[in-house]
Amino acid sequence: LKYGDKTVNAGPETFVYIPREMIHSWQNNSSSEVFGMLLLFVPSFGQGIKGLMTELGQLPAGPPDMGKVAEIFKTYKTEFVRVSGEESC
């Protein structure tokens, strides 16, 4: 997980606070293709998060079309930016 000038190698039971409007990125570096992550939004992202996740969940299986993902995020007032050659939101 990268945010601001920090990099965190988050494993089980790790808690990371990311301030509002902070550019951040994450990737799964484990040997497993599937992993779990709990996200808390304070103040609430409202019903927007449900719509965002529903739309992302309807994308075809396989590597995502990042252009389409960016369009979906923009609908929910979130944008992707390029940071050191990586896609971030």
C-alpha positions as CSV (number, residue, x, y, z in Angstrom):
1,L,0.0,0.0,0.0
2,K,1.4,3.4,-0.9
3,Y,0.0,6.8,0.2
4,G,1.7,10.1,0.4
5,D,5.4,9.3,1.0
6,K,4.6,6.1,2.9
7,T,4.8,2.5,1.8
8,V,3.2,-0.2,4.0
9,N,3.6,-4.0,3.5
10,A,0.3,-4.8,5.1
11,G,-0.3,-8.4,6.2
12,P,-2.9,-10.0,8.4
13,E,-4.4,-7.8,11.1
14,T,-2.8,-4.6,9.7
15,F,-4.7,-1.3,10.1
16,V,-3.8,1.6,7.9
17,Y,-5.3,5.1,8.1
18,I,-5.4,7.0,4.8
19,P,-6.5,10.7,5.2
20,R,-9.4,12.0,3.0
21,E,-8.5,12.8,-0.6
22,M,-5.0,11.2,-0.2
23,I,-3.7,9.7,-3.4
24,H,-3.1,6.0,-2.7
25,S,-2.5,2.7,-4.4
26,W,-2.3,-1.0,-3.4
27,Q,-1.5,-4.3,-5.0
28,N,-1.6,-7.9,-3.9
29,N,2.0,-9.1,-3.5
30,S,1.0,-12.5,-1.9
31,S,1.2,-15.8,-3.7
32,S,-2.6,-16.0,-3.6
33,E,-4.7,-14.4,-6.3
34,V,-7.6,-14.0,-3.8
35,F,-7.3,-12.0,-0.6
36,G,-9.6,-10.1,1.7
37,M,-9.6,-6.4,2.7
38,L,-11.9,-4.5,5.0
39,L,-12.4,-0.8,4.0
40,L,-14.0,1.8,6.4
41,F,-15.1,5.2,5.0
42,V,-15.4,7.9,7.6
43,P,-17.3,10.1,7.0
44,S,-19.5,7.7,5.2
45,F,-19.1,7.2,1.4
46,G,-22.9,6.8,1.7
47,Q,-24.8,4.7,-0.9
48,G,-22.1,5.5,-3.4
49,I,-19.8,2.8,-2.3
50,K,-22.5,0.2,-2.8
51,G,-23.0,1.4,-6.4
52,L,-19.3,1.6,-7.1
53,M,-18.7,-1.9,-5.9
54,T,-21.7,-3.3,-7.7
55,E,-20.6,-1.7,-11.0
56,L,-17.0,-3.0,-10.5
57,G,-18.4,-6.5,-9.7
58,Q,-20.2,-6.5,-13.1
59,L,-17.1,-6.1,-15.1
60,P,-16.0,-9.2,-17.1
61,A,-13.7,-11.7,-15.4
62,G,-10.0,-11.3,-16.2
63,P,-7.7,-8.4,-16.2
64,P,-9.8,-5.2,-15.9
65,D,-10.2,-2.6,-18.6
66,M,-8.6,0.3,-16.6
67,G,-10.4,2.8,-18.9
68,K,-13.7,1.4,-17.9
69,V,-12.7,1.2,-14.3
70,A,-11.7,4.8,-14.4
71,E,-15.1,5.7,-15.9
72,I,-16.9,3.9,-13.1
73,F,-14.8,5.6,-10.4
74,K,-15.4,9.0,-12.0
75,T,-19.2,8.5,-11.7
76,Y,-18.6,8.3,-7.9
77,K,-16.4,11.4,-7.8
78,T,-13.1,9.5,-7.5
79,E,-10.4,9.5,-10.1
80,F,-7.4,7.5,-11.2
81,V,-4.1,9.4,-11.4
82,R,-0.7,8.2,-12.7
83,V,1.9,7.9,-9.8
84,S,5.4,6.7,-10.7
85,G,4.1,4.6,-13.6
86,E,1.3,3.0,-11.5
87,E,-2.5,3.5,-11.6
88,S,-3.8,5.0,-8.3
89,C,-7.0,6.3,-7.0
